[in-house]
């Protein structure tokens, strides 16, 4: 089978489903696993794939994500007779379903089922632990200039919410809205989570944001954006990581001094 993946998390999933040898094209942002993607042809980016080159590769299937990829590229591929599988999971259950769907599409159902069951088991465990605990108020930043946050109906919001988090910007209409430093300060989250991607936040950014908002420096935390936003075979670890992030914030809020 010949597969092209236009989404980094789906590329990783294909390898974890032991179908990496079937990949004939990936994006330049597909970095995991490094040993595997190094030898696969790069067919552009997630937003600007080389559609004609993909068609020339004669794939049996192109994997896309509705958030990462553009609908016009999917339509162009389909118009040329290329089969496409487009997914858009925004919750943990939807992610398990996506894993099963892709597993079926690339003849890797047994391994996909094991990953999906792992996702579901960890979801049940984390959800049960969070029952009865006070919700932890957070903001999750994905960009700096302008400041952009993850709101409701996003995978990040669902993952942290599962673990007991409460998104202070969940009520905003856009999924990834822009906010001002003043709005961030007024929301007064217990923690401002600074993602490692798509913007690579560092300690210096946390210090600057603390000065801009007047919020305590200790409220700003660097977090692993891949674990919190990549859906697929990374999700089992992401569920556990989200739980640890929320628990650390809860302990900081409740500890004396």
C-alpha positions as CSV (number, residue, x, y, z in Angstrom):
1,X,0.0,0.0,0.0
2,X,1.2,3.5,-0.8
3,X,0.3,6.2,1.8
4,X,0.9,9.9,2.0
5,X,0.4,11.6,5.4
6,X,-0.1,15.4,5.6
7,X,-0.4,15.6,9.4
8,X,2.5,15.1,11.8
9,X,0.5,13.2,14.4
10,X,-1.0,10.9,11.7
11,X,2.5,10.2,10.4
12,X,3.5,9.1,13.8
13,X,0.4,7.0,14.1
14,X,1.2,5.2,10.8
15,X,4.6,4.2,12.1
16,X,3.1,3.0,15.4
17,X,0.6,1.0,13.4
18,X,3.7,-0.6,11.8
19,X,2.9,0.7,8.4
20,X,5.7,3.2,8.2
21,X,7.3,1.4,5.3
22,X,4.2,2.1,3.2
23,X,4.7,5.9,3.5
24,X,5.8,7.5,0.2
25,X,5.2,11.1,1.3
26,X,5.0,13.3,4.4
27,X,5.2,17.0,5.2
28,X,8.3,18.8,6.4
29,X,6.7,19.1,9.8
30,X,6.4,15.4,10.2
31,X,9.3,14.9,12.6
32,X,8.4,11.7,14.6
33,X,9.8,9.1,14.5
34,X,13.0,10.8,13.3
35,X,14.5,7.5,12.2
36,X,11.5,6.8,10.0
37,X,10.6,10.1,8.4
38,X,14.2,10.9,7.4
39,X,14.0,8.6,4.4
40,X,10.4,9.6,3.3
41,X,10.0,12.2,0.6
42,X,8.8,15.6,1.9
43,X,5.8,16.9,-0.1
44,X,5.6,20.4,1.3
45,X,3.9,21.7,4.4
46,X,0.5,21.1,6.1
47,X,-1.0,24.3,4.6
48,X,0.8,24.2,1.3
49,X,1.4,20.6,0.2
50,X,2.7,19.9,-3.3
51,X,-0.5,18.6,-4.6
52,X,0.8,17.7,-8.1
53,X,3.7,15.8,-6.6
54,X,1.4,13.9,-4.3
55,X,-0.7,12.9,-7.4
56,X,2.5,11.8,-9.2
57,X,3.4,9.5,-6.3
58,X,0.1,7.6,-7.0
59,X,-0.8,7.0,-3.3
60,X,-3.6,4.5,-2.5
61,X,-4.5,6.8,0.4
62,X,-3.8,10.3,1.7
63,X,-4.3,11.0,5.4
64,X,-5.4,14.5,6.3
65,X,-6.6,16.4,9.4
66,X,-9.4,19.0,8.9
67,X,-7.7,21.4,11.3
68,X,-4.1,21.0,10.0
69,X,-4.9,20.8,6.3
70,X,-6.9,22.9,3.8
71,X,-10.1,21.7,2.3
72,X,-9.1,22.9,-1.1
73,X,-6.1,20.6,-1.1
74,X,-8.2,17.7,-0.2
75,X,-10.7,18.6,-2.9
76,X,-7.9,18.9,-5.5
77,X,-6.6,15.5,-4.6
78,X,-10.0,13.9,-4.7
79,X,-10.8,15.5,-8.0
80,X,-7.7,13.8,-9.4
81,X,-9.0,10.4,-8.2
82,X,-6.8,10.2,-5.1
83,X,-8.5,8.5,-2.1
84,X,-8.4,10.7,1.1
85,X,-9.1,9.9,4.7
86,X,-9.8,13.1,6.6
87,X,-10.2,13.1,10.4
88,X,-10.9,15.8,13.0
89,X,-10.9,14.5,16.6
90,X,-11.6,17.1,19.2
91,X,-12.1,14.7,22.2
92,X,-10.5,11.6,23.6
93,X,-13.3,9.3,22.5
94,X,-13.2,10.8,19.0
95,X,-9.4,10.1,18.9
96,X,-9.9,6.5,19.8
97,X,-12.5,6.2,17.0
98,X,-10.0,7.9,14.6
99,X,-7.3,5.4,15.4
100,X,-9.7,2.5,14.7
101,X,-10.8,4.2,11.4
102,X,-7.3,4.7,10.2
103,X,-6.2,1.3,11.3
104,X,-9.0,-0.2,9.2
105,X,-8.1,2.0,6.2
106,X,-4.5,0.9,6.1
107,X,-5.0,-2.7,7.1
108,X,-3.7,-2.4,10.6
109,X,-6.8,-3.0,12.7
110,X,-5.4,-5.3,15.4
111,X,-2.7,-2.8,16.5
112,X,-5.1,0.1,16.1
113,X,-7.5,-1.6,18.4
114,X,-4.8,-2.0,21.1
115,X,-4.0,1.7,20.9
116,X,-7.7,2.7,21.0
117,X,-8.4,0.4,24.0
118,X,-5.4,2.0,25.8
119,X,-6.7,5.4,25.2
120,X,-10.2,4.5,26.5
121,X,-8.8,2.7,29.6
122,X,-6.6,5.7,30.5
123,X,-9.5,8.1,29.9
124,X,-11.7,6.1,32.3
125,X,-9.0,6.1,35.0
126,X,-8.2,9.8,34.8
127,X,-11.9,10.8,34.7
128,X,-12.7,8.7,37.8
129,X,-9.8,10.2,39.7
130,X,-10.9,13.8,38.8
131,X,-14.5,13.2,40.1
132,X,-15.2,15.3,43.2
133,X,-12.0,17.3,43.0
134,X,-12.1,21.1,42.6
135,X,-11.6,22.2,39.0
136,X,-8.3,23.9,38.2
137,X,-8.6,27.1,36.2
138,X,-6.1,27.5,33.4
139,X,-5.4,29.3,30.2
140,X,-3.5,27.6,27.4
141,X,-1.4,29.8,25.1
142,X,-0.4,28.7,21.6
143,X,0.9,32.0,20.2
144,X,2.5,35.1,21.5
145,X,2.2,38.1,19.1
146,X,-0.7,38.3,19.2
147,X,-1.6,36.2,22.2
148,X,-3.7,33.3,21.1
149,X,-5.3,30.7,23.3
150,X,-7.1,27.4,23.0
151,X,-10.8,27.8,23.8
152,X,-13.6,25.2,23.9
153,X,-14.1,22.5,21.2
154,X,-10.4,21.9,21.0
155,X,-8.4,18.7,21.7
156,X,-6.3,20.6,24.3
157,X,-9.4,21.8,26.1
158,X,-10.9,18.3,26.2
159,X,-7.6,16.7,27.4
160,X,-7.0,19.1,30.2
161,X,-10.7,19.2,31.1
162,X,-10.8,15.4,31.4
163,X,-8.0,15.7,34.0
164,X,-10.0,18.3,36.0
165,X,-9.0,21.5,34.3
166,X,-11.4,24.5,33.7
167,X,-10.5,26.6,30.7
168,X,-11.0,30.3,31.6
169,X,-11.5,31.1,27.9
170,X,-13.9,28.3,27.1
171,X,-16.8,30.6,26.5
172,X,-15.2,32.5,23.6
173,X,-16.7,31.9,20.2
174,X,-13.6,31.1,18.3
175,X,-11.7,27.9,18.9
176,X,-8.3,29.7,18.9
177,X,-9.2,33.3,19.8
178,X,-6.8,36.3,20.3
179,X,-6.8,37.9,23.8
180,X,-5.1,40.9,25.2
181,X,-2.7,40.9,28.2
182,X,-5.5,42.8,30.1
183,X,-8.0,40.1,29.3
184,X,-5.6,37.4,30.4
185,X,-5.0,39.2,33.7
186,X,-8.8,39.7,34.2
187,X,-9.4,36.0,33.7
188,X,-6.9,35.3,36.5
189,X,-6.2,31.7,35.8
190,X,-4.4,29.6,38.4
191,X,-2.0,28.6,35.7
192,X,-1.1,30.0,32.3
193,X,0.2,27.1,30.2
194,X,2.7,28.0,27.6
195,X,2.9,25.4,24.9
196,X,6.0,24.2,23.2
197,X,4.2,24.4,19.8
198,X,3.2,25.9,17.5
199,X,4.9,28.9,19.2
200,X,8.1,27.7,21.1
201,X,7.5,29.4,24.4
202,X,10.5,29.7,26.7
203,X,11.2,31.0,30.2
204,X,11.9,34.4,28.9
205,X,8.4,34.6,27.4
206,X,6.9,33.6,30.7
207,X,8.8,36.4,32.4
208,X,7.7,39.0,29.8
209,X,4.1,37.8,30.1
210,X,4.1,38.1,33.9
211,X,5.3,41.7,33.5
212,X,2.7,42.5,30.9
213,X,-0.3,41.0,32.8
214,X,0.8,41.5,36.4
215,X,0.1,37.9,37.1
216,X,2.6,36.0,39.4
217,X,5.5,34.6,37.5
218,X,4.9,31.2,39.2
219,X,1.5,31.0,37.5
220,X,3.2,30.6,34.1
221,X,4.2,27.0,33.2
222,X,5.9,25.6,30.1
223,X,4.2,22.5,28.8
224,X,4.7,19.9,26.1
225,X,2.5,20.9,23.2
226,X,3.0,17.6,21.4
227,X,1.7,15.5,24.3
228,X,-1.3,17.9,24.8
229,X,-2.3,18.4,21.2
230,X,-1.2,15.5,19.1
231,X,-4.0,13.1,18.7
232,X,-3.3,9.4,17.9
233,X,-0.7,7.0,19.3
234,X,0.7,9.8,21.5
235,X,-2.7,10.2,23.2
236,X,-2.3,7.6,25.9
237,X,0.8,9.4,27.2
238,X,-0.9,12.7,26.6
239,X,-3.8,11.7,28.9
240,X,-1.4,10.9,31.7
241,X,0.6,14.0,31.1
242,X,-2.5,16.2,31.2
243,X,-3.3,14.6,34.6
244,X,0.1,15.4,35.9
245,X,0.0,19.0,34.7
246,X,-3.4,19.6,36.4
247,X,-2.3,17.9,39.6
248,X,0.9,20.0,39.8
249,X,-1.2,23.1,39.5
250,X,-3.7,21.9,42.1
251,X,-0.8,21.2,44.5
252,X,0.7,24.6,44.0
253,X,-2.6,26.3,44.6
254,X,-3.4,24.4,47.8
255,X,0.1,24.2,49.3
256,X,0.9,26.7,52.1
257,X,2.8,29.8,51.2
